[in-house]
């Protein structure tokens, strides 16, 4: 791009505090000289969080927008829409909606972020609500999973739209013709609810989608398909269960290797292998969920993300801007 990419950041969102957001942003800017950011929040506190030794080049690419209010994690989306126009989240999204920034990243209240995004940015024609989508690790690389909680009760038309939007996003990773599957209780064509059956027929009829049929939960991480589509309830449960299993396995391994001196020595010998395994499946590597269906780029960072995780969310936002994902999704939807 001829001009710098501008990212607006809700610096007051998330569980870890604004200092982590500032530290992650500064670390991110060291590797992205073509990016400028606007930190939105308590301007005085945010400026005080900057290190005195900050390089002048990085400082010149950091701007501030004061916001005197925040949106709590437990706050209802409707309440945020009615009374939180002065919040850091609202003003960060507004920068994108008004064309001053190319993308927004927030680790705050998911429901409020989606509601504000729909209100200020808007969805594409025919898209009632955006879908939350993110990468998941697989045996052969990564796949995209959506929806992850934005839409609990989905129509067949929505599931079809999710498949179209997920396919467009998968092309960001260089997949020429991404395979798309519906998460179901079986792979047979007769399985599933009437809604899933109707969605399958709609996807099967599209010549711009490589529909692979149904996929079961045990194959979610197999890498057999590039995009896995489901409603928000199923997707959110699947994701949270997966994160819980990873944490259980890691904790169990650590406890096993602490059980005796012999096992500690074995753990030390296996450390390079275990380190690579942990790196491959660490949820931090896949942080940054996109709201697909919005007219501009809006990325949700996990509220509990660490510094590396928030950096990854910023990377995800830049990647979508460079690849012009919203525009590509709109073009795919128009080919219906």
N, C-alpha and C positions, 0 to 999 in steps of 0.2 A: 504494500500500500504506500502511496506517495506521502501521506501524512501519518503522524504517530497514531497508534491505536489508543483510544481513551477509555479507561475502565473506571467506573464509579463503584466505590466500595462502601457498603454499610459497615462502618467501623465499630458500631456499638452492638451488633448482633452476635449471637453465639454464646456458648457457655464459658469460654475461656477468657473473655475480656478483651478490651480494645488494644491492650499492649501487645498481645499475641498477633492481632490483625496487623498492627503497624510493623512489627518485626518481620512477619511473613511477607508483607508487601515490599519492604525494603530489600529483603533477600531476593525476592522475585525480580525486582527492577534491575538488579546487578546483571542478570542474564537476559534482559529484554530491553535493550537500548532504544527500541522503537515503540515503547509503551509509556504513556503518562497516566497518572491515576489521580482521582479526587477522593480523598478520605472524608466521609460524611459522618459528623458526630460532634461531640464536645470539642470545639476547635482548640481551646486553651489546653485541655488535657492531651489531645493528640499531638500538638506541637511540642509539649513537654516530654512526650514519649520518644521523640527523635533523638538519637545519640549526637553528642557534640562533634564527634569525629566523622559525621556523615559526609560522604564525598559530594562535592558541589554539583557534579553532573546528575546524581540521583536526586538531590534536593531540588534541582531545577525542574524535575519531572513529577513532583509531588505537590498537589494543590489541596485546599481544604474548603469545605462547605459546612458552616456551623448548623447544627440541628440540636435544639434544646430538649427534645423528647426522644424516648425509645419505646419499642414495642416488646412487652414481656413475652416469654416463650408460651405461657399459658393463656395469653390474651386471645379472645375470640376474634376471628377475621372480620366479622361484621362490626365489632366495636372499633377495630383499627381503621376500617374504612370511614367510619363516622367521625372519629375524634383524633386521629393521629396523623394529620396532614403535616405537622411540624416535626415528625419523627425522622430519625436518621434513615430508616428503611424507605419511607415515602419519598424523601428528597433524593435519595440515591437512585431510586427507580425513575423519578421524574426527570433526572438528568438524561436518561436514555430516551424516555418518551418525548422529550423536547428536542432531541437531536444533538445535545451537547456532549454525550458520551456514547460509545459504541456498544457497551455491555455493562451489566451490573452484576456484582457478586455480593451475596449476603449469607451469613450463617445463622440468621435469626429465625423467627417464627415462620414455619413453612406455609401454614394456611394463610397467614396475613400477607406473606410475600406473593403467593399466587393471586390472592384477591386484589392486591394493589397492582400487580403486573397486568391483570385483566382490565382493571379500571383505567390505568394510565397508558399502557402500551397497546392493549387490545389484542384479540386473536384474529386469525385469518378467517375469511368468509367461510361459513359452514362449520367452523370449529367452535363448539360451545365452551369447552374448557381445555386448557393445556394439559399435557401429560408429563410427569416427572420421569426422566430417563437417565440412566447412568451405565457405565461400563462395569462388567463383572469379569473376574478371571476365569479362564477355562483351560483345559488340557492343551489346546492348540493356540492359545493366545487370549483373546477377549471376545465377549459378546455384549450386546446392548439389551437391557431389560427395562420394560415400561408397560404399564404405569406403576409407580412406586408409592402411590398414596393420594394423588390429587383427585382421583375419581373412583369412588367406592362402587357405585352401581353404574356399569357401562352398558350402553346399547351396542348392537352389532355395528352400527355406523361408526361409533367412537373407536371400537377395536380395530376396524378397518383403517381409520385415520391414524391410529397409533402405528399400525404396520407400515403405512406410507411414510410417516414422519421418521420412524426408526430406521427405515431403509435409507432415507436421504441422509440421516446423520451417520450411518455406518460407512457411507462413501467418504466421509472425512478421513477414515483410516486407510483409504486406498482400495477398499473392496469395490470392484467394478459392478457387480450385480449381487448385492447381499441377499442371503437366504433368510426368509421370515417364517416363523412358526408361532402357533398359538399354544400357550401353556394349558394343558388339559389333563384329565384323569386317565387318559389312554390315548394311544396313537391311532386306533381304528377310526375310520371316518364316521362311524355311527355313535361315537362316544361324545359326551358333553351336553351341556344345556342347549336349548333352542337358540339362545343368543350366540353362543360359541359356534354352533352349526351355521347360523346365518352369516356370521363374520367370516367363517372359513369359505363359504360360497362366494362372498363378495371379493375376498382376497384372491381366490382361485380364478376369478373371472378377469382379473386385471393383468394386462400384458406388461405393465411396468413394474410388477412385483414378482420376485422369485419365491412363490409361496411353497413352503416345504411341508405343510400339513400341521399335525399336532406333535407336541413334545411333552414328555412327562417330567415331573419334578426331579427324578433321579438323573435325568440327562441335562439338567439346567446348566451344569458346568462342564459338559462334555465337549463343547465347541462344535457340535454337529450343525448348528445354525448360527447366523450372525446376529439375528434380532429375535428376541422372545417377547411376545405380546400377551398381556393379561390385564385384568382389572386392577384397580389400585389396592383393594383389600388383599387379594392373592399376592400381588407383587411386593407389597410392604411386608407381609408375613414371611414370604420366602426370603427376602433380603435380611430381615432381622434374625430369623432362624439361622441363616447361613453365617452371619456375623457372630452369633452365639456359639455355633459349632467351632468356628475358627478360634475364638477365645478359649473355649473348653480344651481344644487340642493343644494349644500353646501352653496353657496353664498346667495341663496334665503332663506334658513333656518336661516342663521345668521342674515340676514336683518329682517326677521319676528320676531325673538326673541329680537331684539333691538328696536322694534317699541314702546313699552310701558313698564312701570314698571311691570305690571302684566305678560306680555309675557316674560320679563327677568326672573322673578321668575319661570315661567313655564319652561323656557329653563334651568335654574339651576337645577330644579327637574329632568328634562329629560336628564341631562348631561351624566350620565353613559350609558344610552341606545344609545344616539347619538354618544358617543365616540366609543362604540363598532361597531356601524354601519359604522362610518367613517373609522375605522381601517380596517374593512372587505373589503371596496371598495376603499381604498386609492391606487392610481396607483403605489405609491412607493413600496408597498409590492410585486408587480409583475414586477419590473424593471429587465432588463437583458434578451435581446432577442438573441437567438442563431442563427448562420448562419448554417443551416442544409444543408449537402451536401459537406461540406469541409472535408478534411481528418484529420484535427485536430480541437480542440475546439477554437472557436472565438466567443466572446460574446460582444454584443453592449449594452452599457448603454445609457439611455435617456440623451441627451445633457443637459437638465435642471434638472437632478436628484439631489436631496439633498444628504446629507451625508448618511442617512439611505438607500436611493435608490441605491447609488453606492455600499454600503456594500452588498445589495441584489444581485447586478450584480456579485460581487465577489463570493457570495454563489452559484449562478447559475453556474458559471464556475467550481467551485470545484465539485459541484454535477455531472456535465457532465463528468469530468475526472474520478471520483470515479466509476461512472456507465459505463464507457467506451462507451459512446453514439456514437461517430464516428464509432468505430469498429462494434457496433451492427447495426447501420444504413447500413453500407457496407454489412454486412451479409444478411440483409433483401433485399437489392437491388439485390444481387447476386441470390436470390431465384426466381427472376422473370421468 
